[in-house]
Amino acid sequence: MVIEKNDIIKKSEELLSFMKKRRTIRLFDKTNIPIEVIENCIAIAGTAPSGANLQPWTFVIIKDKETKKKIMQEAEKVEEEFYAHKISDEWRECLKPLNLDVRKPFLEQAPYLICIFTQIYGKDKQGKRINHRYPFESVGIATGFLISALHHLGIATLTYTPTPMDFLNKVLGRPENERPFLILVVGYPSSKYDLPHISKKDLNDILIKI
Ligand SMILES: Cc1cc2nc3c(=O)[nH]c(=O)nc-3n(C[C@H](O)[C@H](O)[C@H](O)COP(=O)(O)O)c2cc1C
């Protein structure tokens, strides 16, 4: 269905102002969200385009308190090592406005964690290895679908990437063809969270028209 010109411009402006309201949240309200909502949003992520339609992704929903706590403990170990020995001065400077800390209580507090894995390869029906095409690009796009779907429902997210993340394979029992892509922390935002004061580039700085 083709939408009439003025209507489609107006709709795109409305969508832009809605998407501008999405912010990364690092303090979550404990209010529960029905798991069906999370499942539907992951199904939306599963509609994303992917290299050769190989759909190289696995989404693990974690609601279980003990598993969330284990992930928090492992992530905090990684963060301590990262901030003590690995971070460059330049990176530290970039992170300053975000007020980050090695402690990650949101991993325990948020109602859900969605651990997203990239399948580097899959297997066909005969068990033969199939190398996935553009797996990281594909999973990045699917993750964008997921974040947008949750935002449309008023649900906030944090794209969390402790470095390295390979502890997730062990904690969640994932196979060696899956690489952790990120942990999506999901829940309603806490009214007590102070959003960092950051801005986005102007359209003119990111757009070239030919
Ligand atoms: C790939 C990726 C990795 C990120 N990793 C972290 C992270 O480990 N910890 C964190 O607090 N925020 C992380 N973020 C969130 C960014 O800091 C955040 O998106 C950015 O500051 C812009 O803020 P906004 O999402 O509110 O627009 C990550 C975002 C992306 C896309």
The ligand as an SDF file (V2000), in Angstrom:
LIG
                    3D

 31 33  0  0  0  0  0  0  0  0999 V2000
   27.8340   -2.5980   20.5730 C   0  0  0  0  0  0  0  0  0  0  0  0
   27.5260   -1.8090   21.8080 C   0  0  0  0  0  0  0  0  0  0  0  0
   28.1530   -2.1220   22.9940 C   0  0  0  0  0  0  0  0  0  0  0  0
   27.8220   -1.4330   24.1690 C   0  0  0  0  0  0  0  0  0  0  0  0
   28.4020   -1.8170   25.3410 N   0  0  0  0  0  0  0  0  0  0  0  0
   28.0300   -1.2080   26.4930 C   0  0  0  0  0  0  0  0  0  0  0  0
   28.5370   -1.6780   27.7390 C   0  0  0  0  0  0  0  0  0  0  0  0
   29.2910   -2.6430   27.8110 O   0  0  0  0  0  0  0  0  0  0  0  0
   28.1480   -1.0310   28.8720 N   0  0  0  0  0  0  0  0  0  0  0  0
   27.2680    0.0230   28.8370 C   0  0  0  0  0  0  0  0  0  0  0  0
   26.9300    0.5470   29.8950 O   0  0  0  0  0  0  0  0  0  0  0  0
   26.7550    0.4840   27.6670 N   0  0  0  0  0  0  0  0  0  0  0  0
   27.1120   -0.1240   26.4920 C   0  0  0  0  0  0  0  0  0  0  0  0
   26.5710    0.2840   25.2970 N   0  0  0  0  0  0  0  0  0  0  0  0
   25.5710    1.3820   25.2900 C   0  0  0  0  0  0  0  0  0  0  0  0
   26.1890    2.6810   24.7790 C   0  0  0  0  0  0  0  0  0  0  0  0
   27.0420    3.2360   25.7610 O   0  0  0  0  0  0  0  0  0  0  0  0
   25.0520    3.6590   24.4240 C   0  0  0  0  0  0  0  0  0  0  0  0
   24.3020    3.1090   23.3710 O   0  0  0  0  0  0  0  0  0  0  0  0
   25.5940    5.0070   23.9910 C   0  0  0  0  0  0  0  0  0  0  0  0
   26.2170    5.6590   25.0790 O   0  0  0  0  0  0  0  0  0  0  0  0
   24.4890    5.9160   23.4300 C   0  0  0  0  0  0  0  0  0  0  0  0
   23.4790    6.0850   24.3800 O   0  0  0  0  0  0  0  0  0  0  0  0
   21.9540    5.8150   24.0080 P   0  0  0  0  0  0  0  0  0  0  0  0
   21.8400    4.3420   23.6890 O   0  0  0  0  0  0  0  0  0  0  0  0
   21.1950    6.2140   25.2300 O   0  0  0  0  0  0  0  0  0  0  0  0
   21.6220    6.6270   22.8030 O   0  0  0  0  0  0  0  0  0  0  0  0
   26.8840   -0.3630   24.1340 C   0  0  0  0  0  0  0  0  0  0  0  0
   26.2590   -0.0620   22.9090 C   0  0  0  0  0  0  0  0  0  0  0  0
   26.5470   -0.7860   21.7790 C   0  0  0  0  0  0  0  0  0  0  0  0
   25.8290   -0.4750   20.4950 C   0  0  0  0  0  0  0  0  0  0  0  0
  1  2  1  0
  2  3  1  0
  2 30  2  0
  3  4  2  0
  4  5  1  0
  4 28  1  0
  5  6  2  0
  6  7  1  0
  6 13  1  0
  7  8  2  0
  7  9  1  0
  9 10  1  0
 10 11  2  0
 10 12  1  0
 12 13  2  0
 13 14  1  0
 14 15  1  0
 14 28  1  0
 15 16  1  0
 16 17  1  0
 16 18  1  0
 18 19  1  0
 18 20  1  0
 20 21  1  0
 20 22  1  0
 22 23  1  0
 23 24  1  0
 24 25  2  0
 24 26  1  0
 24 27  1  0
 28 29  2  0
 29 30  1  0
 30 31  1  0
M  END
$$$$
